[in-house]
Every structure is written in C-alpha cells, then in structure tokens.
Amino acid sequence: MLHCNMTASTLLQLSLDDLLADLRHARRQGELARLALLAYCEVRRWARQAGETEVAEHAAAMITETPYASRESFLAQVDGLIRELDEVRSRFDLLGAGTAGVCAAAPPQAAAQRR
C-alpha cells in the first residue's frame, strides 16, 4: 500500500501541467473562445494561487485590453503566455527536483499488523 504526501507546491505543479495541456490542445485546435476562457479564468486563478502576479496580470490584459486586429495576433499572445507558463514550469522543476510529493511503500510489518 502506498502512502502519499502531496505538498501544496506539488498540487500547483500538477495543476500547471494540466493547464498547459489544455492550452496547447485548444491552441492546436484553433479554439479561440476556449483559449480566451483558459487565459482569463484558469491561468489567472492558477497564477494568483502560485503567487505569480505578473503571469496573472498578463493573462488578464490579454482579454481586457484593446481588441486584437487579427486572429494571428491573438494566437501570438497565447503562444507568449504558453512560453511564460513553460518558464514558470521549469522554475518549479529546478526548485523541487526530487521533492515533488513523497510516496513510500508501507513497511511489511505495518501491512501484517492490519490483517
């Protein structure tokens, strides 16, 4: 039996992984509305929880500032946001290398005692 201890930073890292996957999928599919929703709601929420205020402000500005002249200019901003989140992800990797969630198998004696 495994006992896992997931820290807050691990949960943030995992939710960032999910968010990046959602952004990349919507970007590949060209789903502009989904990209706008993810940027304004999900990226801002995650960035605030993680203390990444610059990322939160960038995501909000993408949607609330001036309208885009073309689809390509919006997608270029989305690509920039994805790169920014990738940089944050790499910082998580550097800071938490080897410490992202501690999982260990229960000692055999503990399993025998439960029977």
N, C-alpha and C positions, 0 to 999 in steps of 0.2 A: 504494500500500500504506500502511495506517495503522499507526503505532506508538503504542501507548497505555501510559501510565504511571498506574496506579491506586494512589493512596495509601491508607493504612490508613483514614483518615477517609472517603474515598470509598466504600470497601467497607462501612464501618459505616453510612454513609448509605443505600447501596443495600439493605443487609440490613434496615435500619429501614423503608424503603419497602415491601419485601416483607412484613415482619411486620405493618405497619399494614394492608396489603391483606388479608392472611389474617384478621386480627382483624375487620375491617369485614365481610368476606364471612361469616364464622361468626356475627357479630352479626346480620346481615340474615337469615340462615337460621335463627337461633334455636338453634344447635348449642351447647348448654351444655357438654357434655363437651369439645368442641373448644376452646371458649373457655377452659375451665379448664386444658387442656393447654398452650395457647399462652401463657397468663398465667404459669403456674408454670414451665414448661420454657423456652420460647423467649424470652419477654420478659426473664426473669431472666438467661438466658445472654447475650442481647444487651446488657442494661444493665450487666452486670459487665464485659464486654469494652469497653464505651464509657466505663466509669468513672462511670456514673450509678447510684450506690449507692441513692439514695432511690427511684428507679424500681424497682430490683431488690427492695428491701425491701417496697415497696407491692405488687408482683406476688406475692411470697411470702405476705405477710399476707392477701391476698385469698383464698388457698386454705387456708392452715394455721390461720388464726384461727377464731373462732366460726362455726358454720354459719349460713347465711342463712335468714331467716324465709320468704322467698318467692323465686320466680324473678325477679321485678321488682327486688328488692333486689340480687341478684347482677348482673343486667344493668346496673343503675345504677352498680355498682362497675366493671364492664367499660367502660362509657361514660366514666367518670372516668379509667381507665387509658389509654384511647384519646386522650382530651384531653391527658393528661400526655405521652404519646408525640408527639402533634402539636406540643406546645410544644418538646420536645427537637428535633424535626424542623425547626422554624422557627429554632431556635438554630443548627443545622447550616447552614441556608441563609444566615443572617447572617454566620457566621464564614467560610464557604467560598464566598461569592458569586464565581463566575467562576474558582475554582481547583479545582473538583471533577474531578480527572482531566485530565491534559494529553494531548490527542491531536493529532497533527500529521501531515500528509501527508509522505511521504519526498520529498526533493528529486529532481527528474527525473534528475539526474546519478547518484544512487545506484541508481535503477531501471535505468539504462542500463548501469552497471558490473556488475550482477548477471547480465546476459544473456550 
